[in-house]
Amino acid sequence: MAGGRASVSPGAPGRAAGARGEPGAPLPAPPVGAPTLAWVPAPVLFVTGAVTQYVGSGLAVLLFAVVPVPGVTWLRVVAGAAVLLAWRRPWQASWTRGTLLEAAAFGCVLAAMNLTFYEAIDRLPLGTTVAIEFCGPVAVAALGSRGRRDAAALALAAAGVALLADVHIAGSPLGVALALVAGGCWAGYVVLGHRVSTARGLRAQDGLAFGMACGALALTPVGLLDGAAQAVAVPWRLAAGLGVGVLSSAVPYALEQVAMRRLPRARFALLLALLPATAAVVGAVVLGQVPALLELVGIGLVCGAAGLRSHQGPPRVSAGEGPGP
């Protein structure tokens, strides 16, 4: 776990509130006055964030016709940062030099992930891009796995990703390369995001808000020079770009940070196995990118991998971590 804190099993004394108990046991009720999200299971938060994220990505693809990709990316990050800064007010948190640097690095990796992902979905179907990009979190899950069930789940996920991708590299080599780069950034997002979300003295979204502000600043030269100025000059384009930012960044990243806070890194990374399936469904509904039969089989394998891993014992929770806000 981040920060070198000891981990304890959910049944041990002093466990964090909100951790699962024995199979079949009811979830413990959050304390009186607990934040609203404390009542929501981490998997529900994750799925909600995934749906909103890819709906926003689908709308972004439609917006690429009138605003270049870097401009849409900049608007997305700026909108997400503005919402999170106003909501969380991270300057009120207890920062150290180390947490500031980690949050800034997290934000820059997140901005790079957004840019390369958007460049990829401008060239490849949404579901295919996410499947290729998934190599990043798979690598994180593999490094954090320990048992045979983990290995079997990862093998299923790998088979599903291979079927979902169904891409001939010769068709769009740049698109495939961009998706792979986005996958590397995604791995960095998982690792750095887990550290930031569990840093002492910070709420789950404090590091996210500060990090996204840093990412927006890093993207400003590219965004303003390539497309953002065109969007700002036309009200509906500006509104659409900001809406993409709220759907694709502010809502899903905030919810994912809460899920990260409650789940070990390997468990969270494997839950990401649901994302290629989610992206494929959203791509079909929003963009008309209907998956072929082979891709549907891949979706089933990926979801099976997530289900296989979820039937293992309750996740470990770091001492001192309660339910996020």
Secondary structure by P-SEA (a helix, b strand, c coil): cccbbbbbcccccccccccccccccccccccccccccccccaaaaaaaaaaaaaaaaaaaaaacccccaaaaaaaaaaaaaaaaaaacccccccccaaaaaaaaaaaaaaaaaaaaaaaaaacccaaaaaaaaaaaaaaaaaaacccaaaaaaaaaaaaaaaaaacccccccaaaaaaaaaaaaaaaaaaaaaaaaaaccccccaaaaaaaaaaaaaaaaaaaaaccaaaaaacaaaaaaaaaaaaaccaaaaaaaaaaaaaccaaaaaaaccaaaaaaaaaaaacccccccaaaaaaaaaaaaaaaaaaaccbbbbcccccccc
